[in-house]
């Protein structure tokens, strides 16, 4: 909460290098910058860096000056937490707990640990950014201790070397070269032999399939599907162990409030049509619902349709994983396509808004071995949404958080609203009210402090 009050100051200080402090949805923004830059320059490479023991090894002393300049209101609180050595708890070789006073790194479990480390690392990022002489469009993107360099091969390797030297000189840590990754797309980027000749350290592995940055798979469709298969394994294990809970109510709450949402981030990261793993997960969820809610009555397709309705409408509030992917990805894309070009003007070309996406016919599929761009995935997701659906608009508005975001993100229409009754129902569910209605045009107002929003068929197109 303390950081939330100074988020604007933190954004000005950290962006466009550090996305881990003061920026809502920083994870999705950071991964989208990396993907969109590689979309523009397929011959460039991406070097993913891994800092050894990052949070326990940075020097606290230089952070005082940075906190004083960037967030002076936070200085007393920061001094309370980091003004004296703190206990570091660890397990000894005999299994007993030990405590050691430490004045290096963040406090264990500290809510300001991310902020403190970001303050410590930011001078390193700035120096590397200035020393590397990065060409236009090249980027050094960091999310707290996770950093990716996207640039031409030689420039990226020089930036890697500068980062390693500055990290050792300014902190008590170093790079774990065996945990770093270099992504070089086959056929366009230099091969591994050429990268080694340019100075890439031998322990750093080179991959041609993809990398996982902040949980997002960046690479080919096959790589993204393989990563998705790995991340759903905990969900499968949880579904198998769910019957071990003694309370059926607890089982249902855990299933509906937690388990079915575990993969939402991954659905927002990549749109993969005909994902074979979603069918299996959906079958597993239906089996659990069958066992919990109706052990003696088979759940038919009509019953499952009712179960997907909100609880206040008599349903169970279970979204279908087969319908969710285009909504989830489209919501993420609308956000990043609106805000990222303000930081990186060149990304307007690789992050077109939906009116440009809809100007071309919908693609039929994304071939397995291909490297789909963000725009290609967004176009396919947009054309996968059901036309003229109030439910579609509800979901997108829920993801965008407000009607104002929708208005700023889209100059051309999003959805066609054909029935005033649907719009009326939408307004009731989103605390918005219709100021006027004429034909197919509806004027909404969300709060007194926000301007009205006019939705009409002339402005709104069916996705």
C-alpha positions, 0 to 999 in steps of 0.5 A: 500500500505504501508503494501504491501511493507513489506509483507515478514517481516509481514509474517515471524512475524505472521505466522503460527499463524496470517493469517490476515496480510501480506499473500495473500488469508489469509482467504482461507488459514486459513479456509483450515488449520482448515478443513485439521487438522480436516480431519486428526484428526476427534476426535479433537474439534475446539473452535471458539473464539469471542473477545468483542469489539476487535478493540476498546479495545486493548492497543496501547502502547505495539504495538510500540515496535513490530512495531519498531522491525518488520516494522521499515520503517512503524514507522513514519506513525504509529506514525502519526496515533497513536502518539496521542489520536484520536476522537471516534464518537458515537451516544448519546441516544438522537440521536445526534453525540458525540466525545470522545478522545481515546488512546485505540483501533484503529482509526475509519476507519483507514487503519492500524487498522487491522495491529495495532490489529494484533500486539496487539494480537500476543503476546497473541497468542504466549504465549497461543501457548507455554503454552498450550503444543500443541501436533503435528498437533494441531493449533491456527489459527487467522485471525485478531480478529477471532481465532480458536483452533484445538486440543484434547479436554482437550488441546483445553479447557486449551488453551481457558482458557489461552487465556481468562486470557491473553486477559484480562491482556494484553488488555481492552477486554475479550471473549464473551463466548456466541458468542464462538462455540465448534465444536465436531463431533458426534461419534468421539469427546467427547460429551457436557457433557464430555467437560463440565467436562473437564472445558468448560465454561457453556456459551460456546455453543457446536455444532455437525453440524458445525461452520462458520469461516470467512464466510466458513462453516466447517462441514457436507454437510447439514450444508454447504448447510444450510449456503449457503442458508442463504448467498444467501438471500441478492442476492435474495433481490438485484435481486428483487429490481434491477428493481427499478433502473431507468437506464437499463444500470445501472441495467445490470452493477450492475448485471454483475459486482457485483451481480453474483460475490457475491457467488464466495467466497462460491463456492471456500469454499465448492464444493457441487454438485447438489446444489439446490440453484444454480438453483434458483439463475441462474433462477433469473439472467436469468429472469433479463437478459430477462427483461433488454436485450430482454423484447419481445424475449424469451432467448433460451438456444442458446442465453444464451450460447452466453450471457456467452461469453466475451463481446469482443466476442459479449457476455454479459460476464455472467458465468453460476453458474452451471458450475462455482463451480468446477472451483472456488473450484479447483482454491482455492484448487490448491493454498492452497495445494501448499502453506500450506504444507510449513507451516504445513508439516503434511498437505501434507497427508490431502491436496494431489496435483491433481495427487494423487486425480486423481489416484482414481476413481471419487466419484459419490456424497457426501452424505448429512449427511457426513463430506466431507474432503477437499481432497474428495471435491477436487477429486469430483471437479476435475472429474467434470471439462470438459475434454480437454477444453481450457476454463478450462485452461483459468479459472484455469490460471486466478485464479492461476494468472500465468503459474508459479503457475500452474507449481509449483502446479502440477507435473502431468498434469492438462489438455490435449490441443489437438489443437494448435489453442486453445493454440494460442487463450489462449496465446493471451488472457493471454499475453503469447506467444508460443516459440515453438510447436512440436506435442502436446507439447507447450512451453510458456513464460509469461514475460522475468523475468520468466522461460519458461513453457512446457505443454505437454500431457506427463505432463498434465492429464485431470481433 
